[in-house]
Amino acid sequence: MTDQKGFTLIELLVVLVILSILATIVGPRLFGRTEEARRTSAMVRIRNIESSLALYERDNGTFPTTEQGLKALVEKPSGEPVPRKWHEGGYLEKGKVPLDPWGNPYVYLSPGVHSKEYDLESYGADGEDGGEGKYADIESWDLE
């Protein structure tokens, strides 16, 4: 008689039942936080962009205009006002303007409506201005 090793059908079923129970308990806790994690990520990215805007303003004396947009942080604008001391290589890591966690561009206005310098926001999960709950906008002037 040969010595066979392996799992019995009963052992495999017990493991599947245990994994199913764990997935039922842990899954909602992990997946329920996805939207919260995206909102936190948007807040962090807004703060990072704000830091880049502050560096741009320090070097050039003004913030990019609405027309120049956030693209002015990665490519030297040619339109007025032309930046005096634009930093070669730009002001954002990886040389590109990040999208919000939902894949939409951040909205930038300068001068701003809520701030005399600029307004910066993500329209959130729905990609539209306004909204409540998980669809609420993430706005630079409301971040603490």
Residue frames as a rotation matrix with the C-alpha (Angstrom) as fourth column:
MET 1
0.586 0.811 0.000 0.00
0.811 -0.586 0.000 0.00
0.000 0.000 -1.000 0.00
THR 2
-0.358 -0.703 0.615 1.34
0.678 -0.649 -0.347 3.43
0.643 0.293 0.708 -0.98
ASP 3
-0.263 0.180 -0.948 1.32
0.812 -0.489 -0.318 6.37
-0.521 -0.853 -0.017 1.37
GLN 4
-0.162 0.306 0.938 -0.89
0.755 -0.574 0.317 9.05
0.636 0.759 -0.138 -0.23
LYS 5
-0.585 -0.033 -0.811 -0.93
0.633 -0.644 -0.430 12.58
-0.507 -0.765 0.397 1.13
GLY 6
-0.739 0.379 0.556 -3.51
0.245 -0.618 0.747 15.24
0.627 0.689 0.364 0.45
PHE 7
-0.812 0.536 0.231 -6.65
-0.529 -0.509 -0.679 16.88
-0.246 -0.674 0.697 1.72
THR 8
-0.682 0.684 0.260 -9.94
0.685 0.722 -0.102 15.10
-0.257 0.108 -0.960 2.08
LEU 9
-0.360 0.655 0.664 -13.14
0.483 -0.478 0.734 16.59
0.798 0.585 -0.144 0.74
ILE 10
0.610 0.588 -0.531 -14.31
0.737 -0.175 0.653 17.27
0.291 -0.789 -0.540 4.30
GLU 11
-0.069 -0.727 -0.683 -11.11
0.803 -0.446 0.394 19.21
-0.591 -0.522 0.615 5.12
LEU 12
-0.840 -0.227 0.494 -11.50
0.516 -0.616 0.595 21.33
0.169 0.754 0.634 1.98
LEU 13
0.050 0.951 0.306 -15.14
0.533 -0.285 0.797 22.09
0.844 0.123 -0.521 2.81
VAL 14
0.513 0.068 -0.855 -14.22
0.843 -0.229 0.487 23.11
-0.163 -0.971 -0.175 6.36
VAL 15
-0.553 -0.784 -0.284 -11.57
0.663 -0.620 0.419 25.52
-0.504 0.043 0.862 5.02
LEU 16
-0.681 0.359 0.638 -14.08
0.444 -0.491 0.750 26.98
0.583 0.794 0.175 2.53
VAL 17
0.443 0.866 -0.232 -16.65
0.697 -0.170 0.696 27.50
0.564 -0.470 -0.679 5.30
ILE 18
0.207 -0.451 -0.869 -14.07
0.825 -0.397 0.402 29.25
-0.526 -0.800 0.290 7.49
LEU 19
-0.824 -0.546 0.154 -12.97
0.529 -0.642 0.555 31.50
-0.204 0.538 0.818 4.59
SER 20
-0.290 0.810 0.510 -16.60
0.541 -0.301 0.785 32.33
0.789 0.503 -0.352 3.81
ILE 21
0.585 0.487 -0.648 -17.28
0.802 -0.231 0.551 33.31
0.118 -0.842 -0.526 7.41
LEU 22
-0.215 -0.760 -0.614 -14.16
0.712 -0.552 0.434 35.50
-0.668 -0.343 0.660 7.49
ALA 23
-0.842 -0.076 0.534 -15.12
0.489 -0.526 0.696 37.17
0.228 0.847 0.480 4.20
THR 24
0.134 0.980 0.148 -18.61
0.667 -0.200 0.717 37.86
0.732 0.003 -0.681 5.53
ILE 25
0.611 0.056 -0.789 -17.27
0.748 -0.365 0.554 39.48
-0.257 -0.929 -0.265 8.69
VAL 26
-0.191 -0.846 -0.498 -14.21
0.523 -0.517 0.678 41.32
-0.830 -0.132 0.541 7.36
GLY 27
-0.460 -0.031 0.887 -15.33
0.886 -0.077 0.457 42.15
0.054 0.997 0.063 3.81
PRO 28
0.538 0.741 0.402 -17.88
0.706 -0.657 0.264 44.87
0.460 0.142 -0.877 4.60
ARG 29
0.702 -0.338 -0.627 -15.44
0.372 -0.577 0.727 46.54
-0.608 -0.744 -0.279 6.97
LEU 30
-0.394 -0.916 0.083 -12.75
0.508 -0.141 0.849 46.72
-0.766 0.377 0.521 4.31
PHE 31
-0.563 0.189 0.804 -14.94
0.798 -0.126 0.589 47.54
0.212 0.974 -0.080 1.33
GLY 32
0.553 0.819 -0.152 -17.13
0.825 -0.513 0.239 49.98
0.117 -0.258 -0.959 3.25
ARG 33
0.397 -0.505 -0.766 -14.10
0.341 -0.694 0.634 52.21
-0.852 -0.513 -0.103 3.74
THR 34
-0.187 -0.500 0.846 -13.26
0.964 0.070 0.255 52.55
-0.187 0.863 0.469 0.05
GLU 35
0.436 0.445 0.782 -15.17
0.633 -0.770 0.085 55.80
0.640 0.458 -0.617 -0.37
GLU 36
0.966 -0.130 -0.222 -13.74
0.113 -0.560 0.820 57.19
-0.231 -0.818 -0.527 2.87
ALA 37
0.123 -0.983 0.137 -10.23
0.601 0.184 0.778 56.37
-0.790 -0.013 0.613 1.67
ARG 38
-0.087 -0.097 0.992 -10.88
0.959 -0.279 0.056 58.13
0.271 0.955 0.117 -1.66
ARG 39
0.819 0.445 0.362 -12.13
0.328 -0.881 0.341 61.26
0.471 -0.161 -0.867 0.11
THR 40
0.740 -0.622 -0.257 -9.05
0.152 -0.218 0.964 61.27
-0.655 -0.752 -0.067 2.36
SER 41
-0.115 -0.793 0.598 -6.80
0.864 0.217 0.454 60.81
-0.490 0.569 0.660 -0.66
ALA 42
0.294 0.304 0.906 -8.48
0.770 -0.637 -0.036 63.76
0.566 0.709 -0.421 -2.41
MET 43
0.996 0.074 -0.050 -7.87
0.089 -0.749 0.657 65.94
0.011 -0.659 -0.752 0.66
VAL 44
0.355 -0.935 -0.016 -4.19
0.370 0.124 0.921 64.95
-0.859 -0.333 0.390 0.77
ARG 45
-0.162 -0.405 0.900 -3.76
0.984 0.008 0.181 65.62
-0.080 0.914 0.397 -2.96
ILE 46
0.700 0.442 0.561 -5.41
0.482 -0.872 0.087 69.04
0.528 0.210 -0.823 -2.60
ARG 47
0.876 -0.428 -0.222 -2.95
0.001 -0.460 0.888 69.88
-0.482 -0.778 -0.402 0.17
ASN 48
0.000 -0.913 0.407 -0.04
0.666 0.304 0.681 68.73
-0.746 0.271 0.609 -2.02
ILE 49
0.075 0.098 0.992 -1.26
0.923 -0.383 -0.032 70.84
0.377 0.919 -0.119 -4.93
GLU 50
0.952 0.289 0.097 -1.65
0.221 -0.873 0.434 73.80
0.211 -0.392 -0.896 -2.55
SER 51
0.486 -0.853 -0.191 1.99
0.246 -0.076 0.966 73.39
-0.839 -0.517 0.173 -1.52
SER 52
-0.264 -0.554 0.789 3.02
0.913 0.120 0.390 73.41
-0.311 0.824 0.474 -5.18
LEU 53
0.478 0.519 0.708 0.90
0.699 -0.714 0.051 76.50
0.532 0.471 -0.704 -5.81
ALA 54
0.935 -0.175 -0.307 2.59
0.125 -0.648 0.751 78.25
-0.330 -0.741 -0.584 -2.86
LEU 55
-0.006 -0.990 0.142 6.02
0.524 0.118 0.844 77.48
-0.852 0.079 0.518 -4.36
TYR 56
-0.105 0.067 0.992 4.88
0.976 -0.185 0.115 78.75
0.191 0.980 -0.046 -7.76
GLU 57
0.818 0.503 0.278 3.61
0.432 -0.857 0.280 81.97
0.379 -0.109 -0.919 -6.17
ARG 58
0.668 -0.645 -0.370 6.81
0.215 -0.309 0.927 82.44
-0.712 -0.699 -0.067 -4.19
ASP 59
-0.282 -0.835 0.473 8.92
0.720 0.142 0.679 82.12
-0.634 0.532 0.561 -7.34
ASN 60
-0.546 0.104 0.832 6.70
0.793 -0.258 0.552 84.15
0.272 0.961 0.058 -9.66
GLY 61
-0.992 0.085 -0.091 4.80
-0.037 -0.901 -0.431 86.62
-0.118 -0.425 0.898 -7.49
THR 62
-0.199 0.972 -0.126 1.36
-0.978 -0.204 -0.031 85.42
-0.056 0.117 0.992 -8.61
PHE 63
-0.234 0.247 0.940 -0.67
-0.089 0.957 -0.274 82.26
-0.968 -0.148 -0.202 -8.75
PRO 64
-0.940 -0.007 0.341 -1.48
0.330 0.234 0.915 80.74
-0.086 0.972 -0.218 -12.14
THR 65
-0.576 0.795 -0.190 -4.62
-0.802 -0.594 -0.055 82.23
-0.157 0.121 0.980 -13.67
THR 66
0.202 0.744 0.637 -7.72
-0.374 0.660 -0.652 80.12
-0.905 -0.107 0.411 -14.23
GLU 67
0.837 0.109 -0.536 -6.83
-0.546 0.114 -0.830 79.99
-0.029 0.988 0.155 -17.93
GLN 68
-0.147 -0.959 -0.244 -3.29
-0.866 0.244 -0.436 78.78
0.477 0.147 -0.866 -17.18
GLY 69
0.757 0.629 -0.176 -4.75
-0.450 0.697 0.558 76.30
0.474 -0.343 0.811 -14.70
LEU 70
0.726 -0.450 0.520 -2.88
-0.323 0.444 0.836 73.65
-0.606 -0.775 0.177 -12.77
LYS 71
0.811 -0.439 0.387 -1.00
0.580 0.511 -0.634 72.80
0.080 0.739 0.669 -15.97
ALA 72
0.652 -0.569 0.501 1.17
-0.357 -0.814 -0.459 75.83
0.669 0.121 -0.733 -15.12
LEU 73
0.614 -0.410 0.675 2.65
-0.677 0.167 0.717 73.69
-0.406 -0.897 -0.175 -12.34
VAL 74
0.390 -0.462 0.796 4.15
0.324 0.878 0.351 71.25
-0.862 0.121 0.492 -14.86
GLU 75
-0.009 -0.369 0.930 4.63
0.996 -0.091 -0.026 73.37
0.094 0.925 0.368 -18.03
LYS 76
-0.694 -0.305 -0.653 5.77
0.422 -0.906 -0.025 76.98
-0.584 -0.293 0.757 -18.16
PRO 77
0.391 0.915 0.099 2.81
0.683 -0.217 -0.697 79.10
-0.617 0.340 -0.710 -19.25
SER 78
-0.600 -0.565 0.567 3.25
0.800 -0.440 0.408 81.29
0.019 0.698 0.716 -22.30
GLY 79
0.164 0.767 0.621 0.17
0.583 -0.583 0.566 83.44
0.796 0.269 -0.543 -21.69
GLU 80
-0.487 -0.298 0.821 0.00
-0.306 -0.822 -0.480 86.48
0.818 -0.484 0.309 -19.43
PRO 81
0.675 -0.733 0.079 1.15
-0.729 -0.649 0.217 86.77
-0.108 -0.204 -0.973 -16.80
VAL 82
0.521 -0.613 -0.594 4.29
-0.046 0.674 -0.737 84.98
0.852 0.411 0.323 -17.94
PRO 83
0.948 -0.167 -0.271 6.03
0.302 0.206 0.931 83.58
-0.100 -0.964 0.246 -14.84
ARG 84
0.715 -0.697 0.056 9.28
-0.674 -0.707 -0.213 85.43
0.188 0.115 -0.975 -14.09
LYS 85
-0.363 -0.900 0.242 11.17
-0.929 0.328 -0.173 82.63
0.076 -0.287 -0.955 -12.37
TRP 86
0.712 0.686 -0.150 9.37
-0.683 0.726 0.081 79.45
0.164 0.045 0.985 -13.29
HIS 87
0.077 -0.686 0.724 11.18
-0.690 0.487 0.535 76.48
-0.720 -0.540 -0.436 -11.76
GLU 88
-0.212 -0.240 -0.947 12.71
-0.901 0.424 0.094 74.27
0.379 0.873 -0.306 -14.43
GLY 89
-0.906 -0.052 -0.420 11.14
0.035 0.980 -0.197 70.84
0.422 -0.193 -0.886 -14.04
GLY 90
-0.054 0.990 0.133 7.90
-0.062 -0.136 0.989 72.24
0.997 0.045 0.069 -12.65
TYR 91
-0.461 0.002 0.887 6.33
-0.818 -0.388 -0.425 72.14
0.344 -0.922 0.181 -9.23
LEU 92
0.571 0.708 0.416 4.56
-0.798 0.598 0.077 68.76
-0.194 -0.376 0.906 -9.17
GLU 93
-0.340 -0.666 0.664 6.11
-0.473 0.731 0.491 65.34
-0.813 -0.147 -0.564 -8.78
LYS 94
-0.239 0.119 0.964 6.15
0.543 0.839 0.031 63.08
-0.805 0.531 -0.265 -11.81
GLY 95
-0.917 -0.279 -0.285 5.64
-0.028 -0.668 0.744 66.08
-0.398 0.690 0.605 -14.09
LYS 96
-0.633 0.765 0.119 1.88
0.269 0.074 0.960 65.74
0.726 0.640 -0.253 -14.41
VAL 97
-0.538 0.572 0.619 -1.22
-0.808 -0.560 -0.185 67.17
0.241 -0.599 0.763 -12.79
PRO 98
-0.985 0.155 0.080 -2.89
0.118 0.929 -0.349 64.43
-0.129 -0.335 -0.933 -10.75
LEU 99
-0.316 0.949 -0.018 -6.52
-0.206 -0.050 0.977 63.48
0.926 0.312 0.211 -11.21
ASP 100
-0.121 0.336 0.934 -8.77
-0.992 -0.078 -0.101 63.11
0.039 -0.939 0.342 -8.20
PRO 101
-0.721 -0.262 0.641 -9.33
-0.421 0.901 -0.105 59.57
-0.550 -0.346 -0.760 -6.85
TRP 102
0.224 0.870 0.439 -12.42
0.106 0.426 -0.899 59.20
-0.969 0.248 0.003 -9.09
GLY 103
-0.254 -0.460 0.851 -10.40
0.859 0.298 0.417 59.98
-0.445 0.837 0.319 -12.22
ASN 104
0.692 0.547 0.471 -11.62
0.693 -0.686 -0.221 63.57
0.203 0.479 -0.854 -12.69
PRO 105
-0.307 -0.818 0.487 -9.51
0.550 -0.570 -0.611 66.72
0.777 0.080 0.625 -12.93
TYR 106
-0.291 0.145 -0.946 -9.37
0.859 -0.396 -0.325 69.05
-0.422 -0.907 -0.009 -9.94
VAL 107
0.522 0.539 0.661 -11.23
0.736 -0.676 -0.029 72.33
0.432 0.501 -0.750 -10.42
TYR 108
-0.333 -0.737 -0.589 -9.02
0.871 -0.480 0.108 75.42
-0.362 -0.477 0.801 -10.10
LEU 109
0.608 0.491 0.624 -10.13
0.652 -0.757 -0.040 79.07
0.453 0.431 -0.780 -10.15
SER 110
-0.135 -0.659 -0.740 -7.83
0.856 -0.454 0.248 82.05
-0.499 -0.600 0.625 -9.64
PRO 111
-0.811 -0.094 0.577 -8.77
-0.544 -0.243 -0.803 84.46
0.216 -0.965 0.146 -8.30
GLY 112
-0.818 0.463 -0.341 -11.16
0.500 0.866 -0.025 82.36
0.284 -0.191 -0.940 -6.30
VAL 113
0.020 0.914 0.405 -14.71
-0.023 -0.405 0.914 82.92
1.000 -0.027 0.013 -5.16
HIS 114
0.852 0.330 -0.408 -14.09
0.325 0.278 0.904 81.64
0.411 -0.902 0.130 -1.62
SER 115
0.306 -0.838 -0.451 -10.49
0.672 -0.145 0.726 82.80
-0.674 -0.525 0.519 -1.35
LYS 116
0.715 -0.033 -0.698 -8.92
-0.351 -0.881 -0.318 85.90
-0.605 0.472 -0.642 -2.91
GLU 117
-0.321 -0.937 -0.141 -6.02
-0.675 0.122 0.728 83.78
-0.665 0.328 -0.671 -4.19
TYR 118
-0.635 0.121 -0.763 -7.60
-0.598 0.549 0.584 80.62
0.489 0.827 -0.277 -5.62
ASP 119
0.306 0.697 0.648 -10.22
-0.840 0.519 -0.161 77.92
-0.449 -0.495 0.744 -5.12
LEU 120
-0.618 -0.493 -0.612 -9.26
-0.688 0.717 0.117 74.28
0.381 0.493 -0.782 -5.57
GLU 121
-0.068 0.668 0.741 -11.72
-0.804 0.403 -0.437 71.39
-0.591 -0.625 0.509 -5.34
SER 122
-0.994 -0.008 -0.108 -12.72
-0.064 0.848 0.527 67.90
0.088 0.531 -0.843 -6.34
TYR 123
-0.301 0.953 -0.012 -16.35
-0.854 -0.264 0.448 67.32
0.424 0.145 0.894 -7.24
GLY 124
-0.299 0.141 0.944 -16.25
-0.753 0.573 -0.324 63.98
-0.587 -0.807 -0.065 -5.40
ALA 125
-0.577 0.011 0.817 -17.76
0.121 0.990 0.072 60.64
-0.808 0.140 -0.573 -6.35
ASP 126
0.390 0.840 0.377 -20.44
0.560 0.109 -0.821 61.99
-0.731 0.532 -0.428 -8.71
GLY 127
-0.499 -0.709 0.498 -18.06
0.833 -0.235 0.500 64.31
-0.238 0.665 0.708 -10.58
GLU 128
0.051 0.607 0.793 -20.59
0.630 -0.635 0.446 67.16
0.775 0.477 -0.415 -10.38
ASP 129
-0.756 -0.301 0.581 -20.62
-0.132 -0.799 -0.586 70.42
0.641 -0.520 0.564 -8.46
GLY 130
-0.059 0.722 0.689 -22.50
-0.961 -0.228 0.157 70.16
0.270 -0.653 0.708 -5.16
GLY 131
0.102 0.196 -0.975 -23.78
-0.076 0.979 0.189 67.04
0.992 0.055 0.115 -3.52
GLU 132
0.349 0.082 0.933 -24.07
-0.923 -0.144 0.358 65.56
0.163 -0.986 0.026 -0.06
GLY 133
0.789 -0.062 0.611 -22.60
-0.262 0.866 0.426 62.62
-0.555 -0.497 0.667 1.81
LYS 134
0.089 -0.805 0.587 -20.31
0.496 0.547 0.675 60.55
-0.864 0.231 0.448 -0.37
TYR 135
0.269 0.079 0.960 -21.16
0.949 -0.194 -0.250 62.85
0.167 0.978 -0.127 -3.28
ALA 136
0.882 0.061 -0.467 -20.07
0.241 -0.911 0.334 66.00
-0.405 -0.407 -0.819 -1.44
ASP 137
0.682 -0.672 0.288 -17.34
0.061 -0.340 -0.938 68.13
0.729 0.657 -0.191 -2.98
ILE 138
0.422 -0.675 -0.606 -13.92
0.866 0.102 0.489 68.29
-0.268 -0.731 0.628 -1.32
GLU 139
0.763 0.026 0.646 -12.97
0.329 -0.876 -0.352 71.97
0.557 0.481 -0.677 -1.21
SER 140
-0.236 -0.969 -0.076 -9.67
0.639 -0.096 -0.763 73.62
0.732 -0.229 0.642 -0.28
TRP 141
-0.476 0.063 0.877 -11.39
-0.396 -0.906 -0.149 76.39
0.786 -0.418 0.456 1.66
ASP 142
0.588 0.744 0.317 -13.20
-0.652 0.203 0.730 73.88
0.479 -0.636 0.605 3.90
LEU 143
0.415 -0.501 -0.759 -10.21
0.416 0.847 -0.332 71.68
0.809 -0.178 0.560 4.76
GLU 144
0.965 -0.087 0.248 -8.83
-0.260 -0.457 0.851 72.03
0.040 -0.885 -0.463 8.25
